[in-house]
């Protein structure tokens, strides 16, 4: 497994400090985020999942703790939209350039608006997908927010 991905390159260019962590990815896991947290021996609240949604038909990246779900109503409100829905996996892969299970908010094919759940910023360090299945990046959530120019909002269901 390569530890250099578009995500790690984007963080290096942005001057963000991070460490790379690998784990055995289970394609049959019910929840990729929870499986990653268990494999890393971390609290699921510190292992953030990257989801792709559509708000008023436009792609939006959403980062939330792996043990939580997104409220589509709150997501739409956070981005001044009317309605939101999850993006279908093939579309998420096409938009981001990453495979589902390895989607990172960093280094996507084309930058999209990003929302980070406000509770994720409560941790000193968090894990976010590094752009490959079984690859996580540990960094300060505030650094992730700044690098992504993310909107901070309560988007939990």
ZATOR-331022 format. One record per atom (N, C-alpha, C, O): residue in one letter; y negated, x, z negated; residue number from 1; atom name. Coordinates in Angstrom, 2 decimals. Atoms other than C-alpha are relative to their C-alpha. Layout:
- A	Y	X	Z	NUM	CA
...
This chain:
- X	1.19	0.85	0.00	1	N
- X	0.00	0.00	0.00	1	CA
- X	-1.24	0.89	0.00	1	C
- X	-1.37	1.81	-0.81	1	O
- X	1.24	-0.77	-0.08	2	N
- X	-3.37	1.36	0.99	2	CA
- X	-0.95	-0.48	-1.08	2	C
- X	-1.07	-1.68	-1.33	2	O
- X	0.98	0.36	1.02	3	N
- X	-5.96	1.45	-1.75	3	CA
- X	-1.41	0.02	0.58	3	C
- X	-2.39	-0.15	-0.15	3	O
- X	1.29	0.07	-0.68	4	N
- X	-8.75	1.61	0.83	4	CA
- X	0.03	-1.24	0.89	4	C
- X	0.85	-1.35	1.80	4	O
- X	0.08	1.26	-0.74	5	N
- X	-9.69	-1.81	2.17	5	CA
- X	-1.47	-0.24	0.34	5	C
- X	-2.34	0.47	-0.17	5	O
- X	1.41	0.33	-0.24	6	N
- X	-12.86	-3.37	3.59	6	CA
- X	-0.73	-0.31	-1.33	6	C
- X	-1.92	-0.03	-1.46	6	O
- X	0.61	0.33	1.30	7	N
- X	-13.49	-4.59	-0.01	7	CA
- X	-0.39	1.26	-0.76	7	C
- X	-1.50	1.36	-1.27	7	O
- X	0.32	-1.23	0.74	8	N
- X	-13.28	-1.13	-1.59	8	CA
- X	-1.10	0.78	0.72	8	C
- X	-1.96	1.38	0.07	8	O
- X	1.05	-0.69	-0.75	9	N
- X	-15.40	0.34	1.20	9	CA
- X	-1.36	-0.66	-0.25	9	C
- X	-2.36	0.03	-0.42	9	O
- X	1.26	0.72	0.23	10	N
- X	-18.06	-2.38	0.71	10	CA
- X	-0.55	0.33	-1.39	10	C
- X	-1.76	0.49	-1.55	10	O
- X	0.46	-0.32	1.35	11	N
- X	-18.19	-1.64	-3.03	11	CA
- X	-0.51	1.43	-0.09	11	C
- X	-1.50	1.70	-0.76	11	O
- X	0.45	-1.39	-0.01	12	N
- X	-18.48	2.10	-2.43	12	CA
- X	-1.38	0.12	0.64	12	C
- X	-2.26	0.81	0.12	12	O
- X	1.29	-0.01	-0.68	13	N
- X	-21.34	1.55	0.02	13	CA
- X	-1.09	-0.59	-0.90	13	C
- X	-2.23	-0.11	-0.90	13	O
- X	0.96	0.65	0.90	14	N
- X	-23.04	-0.73	-2.54	14	CA
- X	-0.24	0.82	-1.28	14	C
- X	-1.13	0.49	-2.06	14	O
- X	0.16	-0.83	1.18	15	N
- X	-22.66	1.97	-5.21	15	CA
- X	0.52	-0.64	-1.28	15	C
- X	0.04	-0.33	-2.37	15	O
- X	-0.56	0.70	1.15	16	N
- X	-20.60	-0.26	-7.50	16	CA
- X	1.19	0.79	-0.56	16	C
- X	2.08	1.19	0.19	16	O
- X	-1.11	-0.69	0.66	17	N
- X	-18.30	1.44	-10.03	17	CA
- X	1.18	-0.97	-0.15	17	C
- X	1.00	-2.10	-0.59	17	O
- X	-1.18	0.83	0.13	18	N
- X	-14.74	0.10	-9.94	18	CA
- X	1.24	0.87	-0.06	18	C
- X	1.21	2.05	0.29	18	O
- X	-1.30	-0.67	-0.04	19	N
- X	-11.11	1.04	-10.43	19	CA
- X	0.97	-0.93	0.72	19	C
- X	0.80	-2.15	0.71	19	O
- X	-0.97	0.76	-0.79	20	N
- X	-8.16	-0.06	-8.30	20	CA
- X	1.31	-0.08	-0.78	20	C
- X	1.77	0.90	-1.36	20	O
- X	-1.25	0.23	0.73	21	N
- X	-5.01	-1.57	-9.82	21	CA
- X	0.98	-0.75	0.90	21	C
- X	0.61	-1.75	1.53	21	O
- X	-1.01	0.67	-0.82	22	N
- X	-1.80	-2.52	-8.05	22	CA
- X	1.01	-0.70	-0.90	22	C
- X	1.20	-0.33	-2.06	22	O
- X	-1.05	0.73	0.70	23	N
- X	0.90	-4.95	-9.09	23	CA
- X	0.97	-0.54	1.04	23	C
- X	0.67	-0.56	2.23	23	O
- X	-1.00	0.56	-0.92	24	N
- X	4.03	-6.49	-7.59	24	CA
- X	-0.37	-1.44	0.31	24	C
- X	-0.20	-2.33	-0.52	24	O
- X	0.41	1.32	-0.47	25	N
- X	2.76	-9.47	-5.61	25	CA
- X	1.24	-0.86	0.22	25	C
- X	2.20	-0.43	0.85	25	O
- X	-1.11	0.94	-0.19	26	N
- X	5.07	-12.50	-5.72	26	CA
- X	-0.47	-1.12	0.93	26	C
- X	-1.24	-1.99	0.51	26	O
- X	0.46	1.02	-0.95	27	N
- X	4.60	-14.63	-2.58	27	CA
- X	0.45	-1.41	-0.38	27	C
- X	-0.09	-2.39	0.14	27	O
- X	-0.50	1.32	0.41	28	N
- X	6.53	-17.47	-4.25	28	CA
- X	-0.63	-0.51	-1.29	28	C
- X	-0.27	-1.58	-1.77	28	O
- X	0.64	0.41	1.26	29	N
- X	4.33	-17.63	-7.37	29	CA
- X	-0.75	-1.32	0.20	29	C
- X	-1.37	-1.54	1.25	29	O
- X	0.71	1.28	-0.07	30	N
- X	2.93	-21.08	-8.09	30	CA
- X	-1.51	0.23	0.01	30	C
- X	-2.25	-0.47	0.70	30	O
- X	1.41	-0.36	0.04	31	N
- X	-0.45	-19.49	-8.88	31	CA
- X	-0.13	1.50	0.17	31	C
- X	0.31	2.27	-0.68	31	O
- X	0.14	-1.42	-0.29	32	N
- X	-1.34	-16.15	-7.33	32	CA
- X	-0.83	0.68	-1.09	32	C
- X	-0.49	1.78	-1.54	32	O
- X	0.87	-0.57	1.02	33	N
- X	-4.12	-15.54	-9.87	33	CA
- X	0.71	0.17	-1.33	33	C
- X	0.58	1.21	-1.97	33	O
- X	-0.72	-0.09	1.28	34	N
- X	-1.94	-16.30	-12.89	34	CA
- X	1.12	1.03	0.08	34	C
- X	1.39	1.73	-0.90	34	O
- X	-1.05	-1.00	-0.17	35	N
- X	0.87	-14.16	-11.48	35	CA
- X	-0.61	1.39	-0.08	35	C
- X	-0.01	2.30	-0.67	35	O
- X	0.69	-1.30	0.06	36	N
- X	-1.60	-11.28	-11.02	36	CA
- X	-0.35	0.34	-1.45	36	C
- X	-0.15	1.48	-1.88	36	O
- X	0.37	-0.23	1.41	37	N
- X	-2.84	-11.68	-14.62	37	CA
- X	1.22	0.42	-0.80	37	C
- X	1.16	1.37	-1.58	37	O
- X	-1.23	-0.32	0.73	38	N
- X	0.72	-11.65	-15.97	38	CA
- X	0.50	1.40	0.37	38	C
- X	0.89	2.17	-0.51	38	O
- X	-0.49	-1.30	-0.47	39	N
- X	1.70	-8.63	-13.84	39	CA
- X	-0.87	1.15	-0.52	39	C
- X	-0.38	2.25	-0.77	39	O
- X	0.92	-1.02	0.49	40	N
- X	-1.39	-6.73	-15.01	40	CA
- X	-0.07	0.03	-1.53	40	C
- X	-0.67	0.94	-2.11	40	O
- X	0.06	0.10	1.45	41	N
- X	-0.91	-7.80	-18.64	41	CA
- X	-1.40	-0.33	-0.49	41	C
- X	-1.82	0.13	-1.56	41	O
- X	1.38	0.34	0.32	42	N
- X	-4.41	-9.27	-18.68	42	CA
- X	-0.16	-1.49	-0.30	42	C
- X	0.64	-2.32	0.13	42	O
- X	0.38	1.39	0.28	43	N
- X	-6.01	-12.47	-20.00	43	CA
- X	-0.38	-0.65	1.33	43	C
- X	-1.21	-0.10	2.06	43	O
- X	0.34	0.66	-1.27	44	N
- X	-6.15	-14.94	-17.07	44	CA
- X	-1.49	-0.29	0.16	44	C
- X	-1.97	-0.41	1.29	44	O
- X	1.45	0.24	-0.09	45	N
- X	-9.82	-15.58	-17.90	45	CA
- X	-0.73	1.21	0.56	45	C
- X	-1.85	1.08	1.07	45	O
- X	0.62	-1.24	-0.52	46	N
- X	-10.55	-11.95	-16.91	46	CA
- X	0.46	0.34	1.41	46	C
- X	-0.09	1.23	2.05	46	O
- X	-0.50	-0.22	-1.36	47	N
- X	-8.57	-12.09	-13.66	47	CA
- X	-0.56	-1.15	0.85	47	C
- X	-0.12	-2.29	0.73	47	O
- X	0.71	1.02	-0.75	48	N
- X	-10.80	-13.93	-11.22	48	CA
- X	0.64	-0.21	1.36	48	C
- X	1.02	0.74	2.05	48	O
- X	-0.56	0.30	-1.32	49	N
- X	-9.50	-15.71	-8.16	49	CA
- X	-1.14	-0.29	0.97	49	C
- X	-2.20	-0.80	0.60	49	O
- X	0.97	0.20	-1.07	50	N
- X	-11.36	-15.85	-4.88	50	CA
- X	0.49	-1.15	0.86	50	C
- X	1.57	-1.08	1.45	50	O
- X	-0.34	1.18	-0.78	51	N
- X	-11.31	-19.22	-3.17	51	CA
- X	-1.02	-0.19	1.10	51	C
- X	-2.19	0.16	0.95	51	O
- X	0.90	0.30	-1.11	52	N
- X	-12.79	-20.27	0.13	52	CA
- X	-0.10	-1.51	0.14	52	C
- X	0.90	-2.22	0.19	52	O
- X	0.25	1.43	-0.10	53	N
- X	-14.38	-23.69	0.44	53	CA
- X	-1.00	-0.24	1.13	53	C
- X	-1.59	0.68	1.69	53	O
- X	1.02	0.44	-0.96	54	N
- X	-16.56	-25.63	2.85	54	CA
- X	-0.96	-0.91	-0.74	54	C
- X	-0.54	-1.88	-1.37	54	O
- X	1.02	0.88	0.55	55	N
- X	-19.83	-27.12	1.63	55	CA
- X	-0.83	-0.48	1.17	55	C
- X	-1.47	0.31	1.87	55	O
- X	0.67	0.60	-1.17	56	N
- X	-21.29	-29.50	4.16	56	CA
- X	0.43	0.70	1.29	56	C
- X	-0.38	0.89	2.20	56	O
- X	-0.57	-0.60	-1.19	57	N
- X	-19.00	-27.81	6.70	57	CA
- X	-0.23	1.50	0.14	57	C
- X	0.24	2.10	1.11	57	O
- X	0.29	-1.44	-0.08	58	N
- X	-20.24	-24.26	5.98	58	CA
- X	0.84	0.76	-1.03	58	C
- X	1.02	0.28	-2.15	58	O
- X	-0.84	-0.76	0.92	59	N
- X	-18.03	-21.55	4.40	59	CA
- X	-0.76	0.49	-1.23	59	C
- X	-1.90	0.94	-1.15	59	O
- X	0.52	-0.49	1.27	60	N
- X	-18.62	-20.68	0.76	60	CA
- X	1.15	0.67	-0.73	60	C
- X	2.27	0.14	-0.76	60	O
- X	-0.99	-0.72	0.81	61	N
- X	-16.75	-18.14	-1.35	61	CA
- X	-0.25	-0.37	-1.46	61	C
- X	-1.40	-0.38	-1.91	61	O
- X	0.12	0.41	1.40	62	N
- X	-16.05	-19.23	-4.95	62	CA
- X	0.87	0.90	-0.85	62	C
- X	2.05	1.10	-0.54	62	O
- X	-0.74	-0.89	0.90	63	N
- X	-15.01	-16.88	-7.77	63	CA
- X	0.07	-0.65	-1.37	63	C
- X	-0.95	-0.91	-2.00	63	O
- X	-0.21	0.65	1.30	64	N
- X	-13.49	-18.44	-10.89	64	CA
- X	1.16	0.66	-0.73	64	C
- X	2.00	1.31	-0.10	64	O
- X	-1.16	-0.52	0.73	65	N
- X	-11.11	-17.41	-13.69	65	CA
- X	1.29	-0.60	0.55	65	C
- X	1.33	-1.76	0.94	65	O
- X	-1.25	0.43	-0.63	66	N
- X	-7.51	-17.61	-12.49	66	CA
- X	0.68	-1.17	-0.70	66	C
- X	1.56	-1.80	-0.12	66	O
- X	-0.62	1.11	0.72	67	N
- X	-6.60	-20.18	-15.15	67	CA
- X	-0.84	-1.28	0.08	67	C
- X	-0.61	-2.22	-0.68	67	O
- X	0.89	1.15	-0.12	68	N
- X	-9.30	-22.65	-14.04	68	CA
- X	0.02	-0.58	1.41	68	C
- X	0.51	0.06	2.35	68	O
- X	0.11	0.66	-1.30	69	N
- X	-9.92	-25.10	-11.20	69	CA
- X	-1.48	-0.25	0.29	69	C
- X	-2.30	-0.34	-0.62	69	O
- X	1.38	0.24	-0.44	70	N
- X	-13.09	-25.71	-9.18	70	CA
- X	-0.26	-1.50	0.14	70	C
- X	0.56	-2.24	0.67	70	O
- X	0.47	1.36	-0.23	71	N
- X	-14.97	-28.99	-9.30	71	CA
- X	-0.76	0.01	1.32	71	C
- X	-1.78	0.69	1.45	71	O
- X	0.66	0.04	-1.31	72	N
- X	-15.91	-29.76	-5.70	72	CA
- X	-1.41	-0.60	-0.12	72	C
- X	-2.32	-0.19	0.59	72	O
- X	1.31	0.63	0.21	73	N
- X	-18.78	-31.94	-6.92	73	CA
- X	-1.00	1.03	-0.55	73	C
- X	-2.14	1.11	-0.08	73	O
- X	0.89	-1.02	0.58	74	N
- X	-20.24	-29.09	-9.04	74	CA
- X	-0.27	1.11	1.00	74	C
- X	-1.37	1.66	1.04	74	O
- X	0.20	-1.03	-1.01	75	N
- X	-19.71	-26.60	-6.21	75	CA
- X	-1.04	-0.44	1.01	75	C
- X	-1.94	0.32	1.36	75	O
- X	0.98	0.52	-0.96	76	N
- X	-21.62	-28.79	-3.77	76	CA
- X	-1.40	0.03	-0.62	76	C
- X	-2.36	0.44	0.03	76	O
- X	1.31	0.02	0.67	77	N
- X	-24.44	-29.22	-6.31	77	CA
- X	-0.56	1.42	-0.16	77	C
- X	-1.76	1.63	0.01	77	O
- X	0.45	-1.39	0.21	78	N
- X	-24.59	-25.45	-7.01	78	CA
- X	-0.58	0.62	1.26	78	C
- X	-1.40	1.53	1.19	78	O
- X	0.48	-0.55	-1.28	79	N
- X	-25.22	-24.78	-3.31	79	CA
- X	-0.92	-0.98	0.73	79	C
- X	-1.18	-0.85	1.93	79	O
- X	0.91	1.02	-0.56	80	N
- X	-27.55	-27.77	-2.78	80	CA
- X	0.63	-0.75	1.16	80	C
- X	-0.05	-1.16	2.10	80	O
- X	-0.71	0.75	-1.03	81	N
- X	-24.89	-29.46	-0.68	81	CA
- X	0.35	-1.40	-0.46	81	C
- X	0.13	-1.76	-1.61	81	O
- X	-0.39	1.38	0.31	82	N
- X	-23.61	-33.01	-0.52	82	CA
- X	1.47	-0.12	-0.32	82	C
- X	1.86	-0.87	-1.22	82	O
- X	-1.45	0.11	0.24	83	N
- X	-19.85	-32.48	-0.34	83	CA
- X	0.66	1.35	0.21	83	C
- X	0.20	2.19	0.98	83	O
- X	-0.75	-1.25	-0.10	84	N
- X	-17.33	-29.71	-0.74	84	CA
- X	1.48	-0.30	0.07	84	C
- X	1.95	-1.31	-0.45	84	O
- X	-1.47	0.11	-0.07	85	N
- X	-13.66	-29.24	0.06	85	CA
- X	0.57	1.40	0.14	85	C
- X	-0.11	2.31	0.61	85	O
- X	-0.65	-1.30	-0.15	86	N
- X	-11.20	-26.37	-0.04	86	CA
- X	0.23	0.26	1.49	86	C
- X	0.51	-0.66	2.25	86	O
- X	-0.25	-0.40	-1.37	87	N
- X	-10.85	-24.45	3.21	87	CA
- X	1.51	0.11	0.20	87	C
- X	2.23	0.51	-0.72	87	O
- X	-1.42	-0.13	-0.29	88	N
- X	-7.43	-24.57	4.85	88	CA
- X	0.34	1.50	0.14	88	C
- X	-0.48	2.26	0.66	88	O
- X	-0.35	-1.43	-0.02	89	N
- X	-5.55	-21.22	4.56	89	CA
- X	-0.22	0.71	1.35	89	C
- X	-0.79	1.80	1.35	89	O
- X	0.24	-0.73	-1.25	90	N
- X	-5.59	-20.34	8.31	90	CA
- X	-1.50	0.22	0.28	90	C
- X	-1.89	1.26	0.81	90	O
- X	1.45	-0.14	-0.21	91	N
- X	-9.35	-20.96	8.44	91	CA
- X	-0.58	1.05	-0.95	91	C
- X	-1.44	1.84	-0.56	91	O
- X	0.46	-1.01	0.98	92	N
- X	-9.91	-18.90	5.26	92	CA
- X	0.33	1.41	0.50	92	C
- X	-0.47	2.33	0.36	92	O
- X	-0.41	-1.31	-0.52	93	N
- X	-7.99	-16.02	6.85	93	CA
- X	-0.87	0.40	1.19	93	C
- X	-1.26	1.56	1.31	93	O
- X	0.82	-0.29	-1.18	94	N
- X	-9.98	-16.28	10.09	94	CA
- X	-1.43	0.37	-0.42	94	C
- X	-2.00	1.32	0.11	94	O
- X	1.38	-0.23	0.42	95	N
- X	-13.35	-16.43	8.31	95	CA
- X	-0.15	1.32	-0.77	95	C
- X	-1.13	2.05	-0.56	95	O
- X	0.13	-1.17	0.87	96	N
- X	-12.67	-13.63	5.80	96	CA
- X	0.55	1.29	0.60	96	C
- X	0.07	2.38	0.28	96	O
- X	-0.68	-1.18	-0.51	97	N
- X	-10.44	-11.28	7.77	97	CA
- X	1.10	0.48	-0.93	97	C
- X	1.70	1.53	-0.70	97	O
- X	-1.04	-0.33	0.97	98	N
- X	-8.02	-11.22	4.82	98	CA
- X	1.11	-1.05	0.04	98	C
- X	0.89	-2.18	0.47	98	O
- X	-1.12	0.93	0.13	99	N
- X	-4.60	-12.82	4.28	99	CA
- X	-0.12	-0.75	-1.33	99	C
- X	-0.57	-0.17	-2.32	99	O
- X	-0.03	0.76	1.25	100	N
- X	-4.30	-15.60	1.68	100	CA
- X	0.87	0.76	-0.99	100	C
- X	1.95	1.25	-0.64	100	O
- X	-0.67	-0.81	1.01	101	N
- X	-3.24	-13.93	-1.56	101	CA
- X	-0.62	1.37	-0.09	101	C
- X	-0.37	2.12	-1.03	101	O
- X	0.69	-1.28	-0.02	102	N
- X	-5.38	-10.94	-0.64	102	CA
- X	-1.46	-0.15	0.38	102	C
- X	-2.10	0.82	0.80	102	O
- X	1.40	0.24	-0.37	103	N
- X	-8.78	-12.55	-0.04	103	CA
- X	-0.92	0.55	-1.10	103	C
- X	-0.80	0.19	-2.27	103	O
- X	1.00	-0.57	0.90	104	N
- X	-11.60	-10.58	-1.62	104	CA
- X	-1.37	-0.55	0.39	104	C
- X	-1.60	-0.84	1.56	104	O
- X	1.36	0.41	-0.37	105	N
- X	-15.22	-11.68	-1.83	105	CA
- X	-0.79	1.15	0.63	105	C
- X	-1.84	0.93	1.24	105	O
- X	0.68	-1.19	-0.51	106	N
- X	-16.19	-8.12	-0.85	106	CA
- X	0.54	0.37	1.38	106	C
- X	1.75	0.28	1.62	106	O
- X	-0.44	-0.51	-1.29	107	N
- X	-16.09	-6.82	2.71	107	CA
- X	0.58	-1.04	0.93	107	C
- X	1.39	-0.72	1.80	107	O
- X	-0.49	1.03	-0.91	108	N
- X	-15.42	-10.15	4.38	108	CA
- X	-0.57	0.24	1.39	108	C
- X	-1.60	0.89	1.56	108	O
- X	0.38	-0.17	-1.41	109	N
- X	-15.67	-10.29	8.17	109	CA
- X	-1.49	-0.30	0.21	109	C
- X	-2.19	0.44	0.90	109	O
- X	1.40	0.42	-0.12	110	N
- X	-19.01	-12.09	7.89	110	CA
- X	-0.44	-0.45	-1.39	110	C
- X	0.24	-1.27	-2.01	110	O
- X	0.43	0.42	1.34	111	N
- X	-21.00	-12.45	4.65	111	CA
- X	-0.24	-1.51	-0.06	111	C
- X	-0.85	-2.09	0.84	111	O
- X	0.23	1.43	0.21	112	N
- X	-20.97	-16.00	3.31	112	CA
- X	-0.61	-0.18	-1.40	112	C
- X	-0.53	0.71	-2.24	112	O
- X	0.57	0.30	1.31	113	N
- X	-22.74	-17.62	0.40	113	CA
- X	1.13	0.04	-1.04	113	C
- X	2.22	-0.47	-0.79	113	O
- X	-1.01	-0.15	1.05	114	N
- X	-20.88	-16.84	-2.83	114	CA
- X	-0.50	-0.60	-1.30	114	C
- X	-1.67	-0.43	-1.67	114	O
- X	0.29	0.57	1.31	115	N
- X	-20.77	-18.71	-6.13	115	CA
- X	0.98	0.60	-0.99	115	C
- X	2.19	0.62	-0.74	115	O
- X	-0.88	-0.51	1.05	116	N
- X	-19.43	-17.11	-9.30	116	CA
- X	-0.16	-0.89	-1.23	116	C
- X	-1.27	-1.22	-1.64	116	O
- X	-0.02	0.84	1.19	117	N
- X	-18.44	-19.22	-12.28	117	CA
- X	-0.69	0.73	-1.14	117	C
- X	-0.39	1.89	-1.41	117	O
- X	0.81	-0.65	1.04	118	N
- X	-20.88	-18.52	-15.11	118	CA
- X	0.83	0.57	-1.15	118	C
- X	0.45	1.60	-1.72	118	O
- X	-0.81	-0.51	1.11	119	N
- X	-18.12	-18.07	-17.72	119	CA
- X	0.63	1.35	0.33	119	C
- X	1.01	2.09	-0.58	119	O
- X	-0.58	-1.29	-0.40	120	N
- X	-16.78	-15.10	-15.71	120	CA
- X	-0.90	1.16	-0.40	120	C
- X	-0.43	2.28	-0.56	120	O
- X	0.94	-1.06	0.34	121	N
- X	-19.90	-13.15	-16.62	121	CA
- X	0.04	0.35	-1.49	121	C
- X	-0.64	1.28	-1.92	121	O
- X	-0.08	-0.24	1.45	122	N
- X	-19.01	-13.29	-20.34	122	CA
- X	0.84	1.24	-0.33	122	C
- X	0.78	1.74	-1.45	122	O
- X	-0.89	-1.14	0.24	123	N
- X	-16.53	-10.41	-19.95	123	CA
- X	-0.68	1.31	0.38	123	C
- X	-1.50	1.36	1.30	123	O
- X	0.52	-1.33	-0.32	124	N
- X	-17.38	-6.70	-19.97	124	CA
- X	0.56	0.47	1.35	124	C
- X	-0.14	1.07	2.16	124	O
- X	-0.67	-0.36	-1.25	125	N
- X	-14.87	-6.16	-17.17	125	CA
- X	0.88	-1.14	0.44	125	C
- X	1.38	-1.91	-0.37	125	O
- X	-0.87	1.04	-0.55	126	N
- X	-12.95	-8.44	-14.87	126	CA
- X	0.71	0.58	1.22	126	C
- X	0.34	1.64	1.73	126	O
- X	-0.76	-0.39	-1.19	127	N
- X	-10.46	-8.17	-12.02	127	CA
- X	-0.29	-0.98	1.11	127	C
- X	-0.34	-2.19	0.89	127	O
- X	0.21	0.83	-1.18	128	N
- X	-11.15	-9.45	-8.52	128	CA
- X	0.87	0.60	1.10	128	C
- X	1.05	1.81	1.17	128	O
- X	-0.88	-0.48	-1.06	129	N
- X	-8.87	-9.22	-5.50	129	CA
- X	-0.68	1.10	0.82	129	C
- X	-1.86	1.03	1.14	129	O
- X	0.51	-1.16	-0.71	130	N
- X	-9.27	-5.95	-3.65	130	CA
- X	0.19	-0.04	1.51	130	C
- X	-0.03	0.97	2.18	130	O
- X	-0.11	0.12	-1.45	131	N
- X	-8.57	-7.26	-0.16	131	CA
- X	1.41	0.22	0.53	131	C
- X	1.61	0.41	1.73	131	O
- X	-1.38	-0.18	-0.40	132	N
- X	-4.81	-6.89	-0.14	132	CA
- X	0.88	-0.67	-1.06	132	C
- X	0.55	-0.65	-2.25	132	O
- X	-0.93	0.60	0.97	133	N
- X	-1.91	-8.75	-1.75	133	CA
- X	0.51	1.09	-0.92	133	C
- X	0.98	2.13	-0.46	133	O
- X	-0.47	-0.98	0.98	134	N
- X	-1.02	-6.92	-4.97	134	CA
- X	-1.02	1.07	-0.34	134	C
- X	-0.67	2.08	-0.95	134	O
- X	1.05	-0.99	0.27	135	N
- X	-4.35	-5.07	-5.18	135	CA
- X	-1.18	-0.69	-0.69	135	C
- X	-1.78	-1.61	-0.13	135	O
- X	1.13	0.55	0.75	136	N
- X	-6.99	-5.85	-7.81	136	CA
- X	-1.02	1.10	-0.27	136	C
- X	-0.66	2.27	-0.44	136	O
- X	1.10	-0.91	0.32	137	N
- X	-10.37	-4.23	-8.44	137	CA
- X	-0.52	-0.39	-1.38	137	C
- X	-0.81	-1.56	-1.63	137	O
- X	0.60	0.28	1.32	138	N
- X	-11.61	-3.91	-12.04	138	CA
- X	-1.44	0.50	0.04	138	C
- X	-1.70	1.65	0.40	138	O
- X	1.41	-0.34	0.00	139	N
- X	-15.38	-3.95	-12.37	139	CA
- X	-0.76	-0.89	-0.97	139	C
- X	-0.18	-1.81	-1.54	139	O
- X	0.84	0.85	0.84	140	N
- X	-18.25	-5.41	-14.36	140	CA
- X	-0.35	-1.25	0.81	140	C
- X	-0.79	-1.14	1.95	140	O
- X	0.32	1.23	-0.75	141	N
- X	-18.72	-9.07	-13.38	141	CA
- X	-1.47	-0.05	0.44	141	C
- X	-1.79	-0.61	1.49	141	O
- X	1.42	-0.02	-0.40	142	N
- X	-22.50	-8.53	-13.35	142	CA
- X	-0.19	0.82	1.27	142	C
- X	-1.02	0.48	2.12	142	O
- X	0.09	-0.81	-1.22	143	N
- X	-22.01	-5.80	-10.73	143	CA
- X	0.51	-0.79	1.21	143	C
- X	-0.05	-0.69	2.30	143	O
- X	-0.52	0.83	-1.09	144	N
- X	-19.91	-8.20	-8.64	144	CA
- X	-1.05	-1.02	0.41	144	C
- X	-1.31	-1.21	1.60	144	O
- X	1.05	0.99	-0.28	145	N
- X	-22.61	-10.86	-8.93	145	CA
- X	-1.13	0.63	0.82	145	C
- X	-1.56	0.07	1.82	145	O
- X	1.12	-0.64	-0.68	146	N
- X	-25.32	-8.41	-7.87	146	CA
- X	0.37	0.45	1.41	146	C
- X	-0.40	0.26	2.35	146	O
- X	-0.43	-0.49	-1.32	147	N
- X	-23.33	-6.87	-4.99	147	CA
- X	0.14	-1.15	1.00	147	C
- X	-0.12	-0.98	2.19	147	O
- X	-0.23	1.16	-0.87	148	N
- X	-22.54	-10.34	-3.62	148	CA
- X	-1.23	-0.88	0.13	148	C
- X	-1.24	-1.82	0.92	148	O
- X	1.17	0.88	0.07	149	N
- X	-25.99	-11.80	-4.36	149	CA
- X	0.47	-1.43	-0.27	149	C
- X	0.01	-2.39	0.35	149	O
- X	-0.65	1.29	0.27	150	N
- X	-23.95	-14.62	-5.85	150	CA
- X	-0.86	-0.94	-0.82	150	C
- X	-1.68	-0.53	-1.64	150	O
- X	0.58	1.08	0.80	151	N
- X	-25.18	-17.90	-7.21	151	CA
- X	0.87	-0.11	-1.24	151	C
- X	2.09	-0.15	-1.14	151	O
- X	-0.75	0.17	1.25	152	N
- X	-24.17	-18.22	-10.88	152	CA
- X	-0.13	-1.46	-0.41	152	C
- X	-1.24	-1.97	-0.55	152	O
- X	0.03	1.42	0.34	153	N
- X	-23.20	-21.77	-11.84	153	CA
- X	1.27	-0.41	-0.72	153	C
- X	2.29	0.28	-0.65	153	O
- X	-1.18	0.62	0.60	154	N
- X	-20.82	-23.92	-13.85	154	CA
- X	0.65	-0.81	1.11	154	C
- X	0.13	-1.84	1.53	154	O
- X	-0.69	0.72	-1.08	155	N
- X	-18.33	-24.98	-11.17	155	CA
- X	1.42	-0.39	-0.39	155	C
- X	2.24	-0.73	0.46	155	O
- X	-1.36	0.32	0.45	156	N
- X	-15.26	-25.65	-13.33	156	CA
- X	0.23	-1.50	-0.09	156	C
- X	-0.66	-2.27	-0.46	156	O
- X	-0.39	1.42	0.07	157	N
- X	-13.43	-28.95	-13.15	157	CA
- X	0.20	-0.39	-1.45	157	C
- X	0.53	-1.55	-1.73	157	O
